[in-house]
Amino acid sequence: MESEHATAGADLPQRGEREGQMSRAFVSLADTLVEDYDPIEMLNRLVAHCVALLAADAAAIMLADSAGGGLRSVASSSEQADLMDTMQLQAEQGPCVECFATSAPVNVADLNREHTRWPRFIPAVIAHGAYRSVHAVPLHLRGRPIGALNLFHCLPGSLPKADLELAHAFADVATIGILSERALHDAHVLNTQLQTALNSRVIIEQAKGVLAAYGQISMDAAFIRVRHYARSHNQRLAEVARQIATCELAPMEVL
């Protein structure tokens, strides 16, 4: 039996401190659920909270593409997590893809032991050498899968039960945030919300690329600058990204 992620878990806050951080995390996420909330900002906050509060080195969220029917990455805590999602989508297999297809959690303690299960995906993971274990939790509404929350770990091992339960809670918050109360029974609104989030992600990636090239910084650093500018100027993240990508906003102002 694989051991729990003791090394990653050792960096987690003590119980009392962690409970306080959990409360602040859910309050922070609830603050985004207003009439004109920004779903991309909410999802990026959520994956950041997952890394801070769970025994994970990175986290990401995939959503169903209403146009094409497949999955697309919409939020991640790092470029490495983005790459993991991309490799799964290219291989059309992997823990996150399986989680979405079955609408059930997929917990993989050691990816190196899953060659038979995912013969196209695992060799790419091993060649890249980033993560050894993955835990995927579905986002679903009344039995319909709409995406997956993915936790990535550099070390092999199982995720503690308490962390899995918290991951499910974060997945539920993500689902509620994406749909909003007005969309719970409206399939058209649901598809619009999902597609808006996915389209916004494309614009954000373009803006990150512009800033990274202009400032000679990493993509992760570029995203931090975009997000900070949006918050400090009380603008939506996707709108700031659009201004950067279309040259309405000079990169130097953001950097």
N, C-alpha and C positions, 0 to 999 in steps of 0.2 A: 504494500500500500504506500502511495506517495505521501510524503509529509506535507503539512500545510506550509504556506509561504511564510516561514518564520522570519527570514531575513527582511523581506519587504514589510511584514507586519511589525517588525521591531521599530520601524521608523514612524509608526502610527502614533497619534497622540494618546496619552493616558485616558482611562475611561471617562473621568469627569470632564476633562478638556475636550475629548472627542464628542461627547454628548452636546456640549456647548457649540462646537463647530457644526454638528449635524443640524442643530436648531437654526443656526445662522444661515446654513446652506439652504434649507427649505424656505426660510423667510426670504432669502435673496431670490430664489427661483419663483416664489409666489409673487414677488414684486413685479416680475415680468408679465404676469398673467392679467394684464389690464386690456382695455378695449383695443388699444392700438399697439399692442406689444410686438416686440421684434423676435420672431421664432428662432432666428439664427443666433442672436445674442443669448437667448435662453438655453439653447442646446450647447453652446460653447461654455457657458457657465456650468452647465450640468456635467460635462465631461471633465472640467477642471476640478469640480467637487469630488468626482469619482476618484481621481488620482490622489487628491488630498486626504480622503476619508477611507478609502479601501486599500487593500493590499495589492495595488496595481501600479505598474510603471507607466502605463499609458491607457487612454480610453478613447473610444470613437463611437459614433452613431451612424448607422446606415438607414436609409429610408427607401420605401418602394417608389419607383418612378411610375407615376400614373400614365405617362405617355408610352413608355416602352415595356412596362410590366416587370422590369428587373429591379436590382438594388443599385443605389448610388451612395457614396460617402457624403455626408452633409456636415459633420462636425467632428473634430479630433483634437486631442491635446498636444499632438506633435506631428511632424512630418513622417516620423517612423511609423506611427499608427496609421497614417494615411496610406503609406506604402503597403502595410499589411492588408488593408482593405482592398487596395488596388490589385494585389496579387491574388486575392480570393476571387475577385470579380473576373479577372482575366482567366483564371483556371476554372471558373464556374463551379467551385467547390471549396470547402473549408468550414470551420466551425460557425462562422457568422452566416454564411450562405445556408448551411444546414439548419441553423436556428430559425432563420426566416422561413424556410421551406416547411418546417415541421411545426412552427409556432411553439416550440418547446426549448427550454434551456439546453445549452451544449457546454459541458465542462471538460476541458482537455488538460490533464495534469502534465503531459509531456508530448509535445508535437512530434518529437523524433520517433515515437512509437506508432504513428498513425499513417505510415506509408500506404498500407493496403486500403485504408478508409478514404484517403484523399491523395491518390497517386500523382496528380498533376500539381497540386498545391504544395505539398510537403517538401519536395526537392527545392522549390523556389525559396521557401522559408529557411531551409538549412543553408542554402547558398548565401542568403543575405545575412543570416546569423544574428537577427535582432531579438526575437522573443522565443521562449521555450514553452510557454503555456498560455492558453486563452480560455476565457469564460464568457460566453455570449448569453444574453438575456433578451427575450423577444419583447417587442413593443406590439401590442395587439389590442383590438377593440372588438368586443363581443365575438371572439373566436377568429377574427380576421387579422392576419399579420400585416403590420404596416412598416416594420423595420426591426432593428436589433441594436442593443447596447452592448459594446464589446470591451472587455477588460483584457489588457495584454501584460504579460509578465516576463521578465528576463530570465527568471529561474523556474525550473520545473516544480510542480507541486499543486496541491488542491487549495481551493479558496476556503477560508473559514466560513462556517455556516452563517454567522452573523453578518459577514460581508456580502454573502450571496443574497440574504434577505434585504439588505440595504440596497443592493444593486437592483433588485426587483422594484423596490420603492422608487428609485431614481427612474427606472424605465417607465413606471406608471406616471410619474410627474411629466416625463418627456411626452408621453402619449397625450395626456390632458393638455399640455401646453401647445402641442401641434394642432390638436383638433379644436380646442376651445369649446365652451359649453354650447355655443350656437351651432357647431358643426357635428355634434354627436350623432344626430339622426339624419344628416344630409350628406349623401355620398358625393354630390357635386362639390359642395364646400370642402369636404375632406380632400378630394383630389386637388382642388385649387390650393389649399393650404400646403399640401405636400409638395406640389410643383413649384410654388413660390419659394419654399425653403431650398429646394434643389437648385433653382435658377440663381438664387442669391449666392449660393456657395460658389458657382462658376465665376460670378463677378468678383467675389472676395479673393479667389485664387488668382485671378488676373491682376488685381490690385497688389497682392503680395508679390507677384512676380515683378511688377513695375518697381516697387520700392526696393526689393532685394537687388535688382540690377542697378538701380540708380545709386543706392547707398552702400553697395557692396556688403550687404548683411545677409544673414540666413533667412529662410522663409519663415521660420518660427519667430525670429526677431521682427520681421516685417509685419507679421500678423499682430504682434503686441503693439506696434506703433499705430496700426490702423484702428485697433480696438480702443487704445488710449485716446486717440484723436476723437473718435466717435463719442466716447463717454464725456470727455472734457468739453465738447461743443454741443452736447445734448442732441446728437443726431443718430439716426439708425445706422447700424454697422454696414448694411448692404448699400445704403445711399452714399456713405463716405467712399466705399469701395468703388461704386459706379463713377463717382466724380474723379477718383484717381485713374481709373481705367480709361476714361474718356478725356483725360487731360484737363478737366474743369478745375481740378485741385492739384496744385504743384506738389510733386513728391517732397521737395525741400520743406514745405510747410508741415507735412506730416512727420518727417524725420527730425 
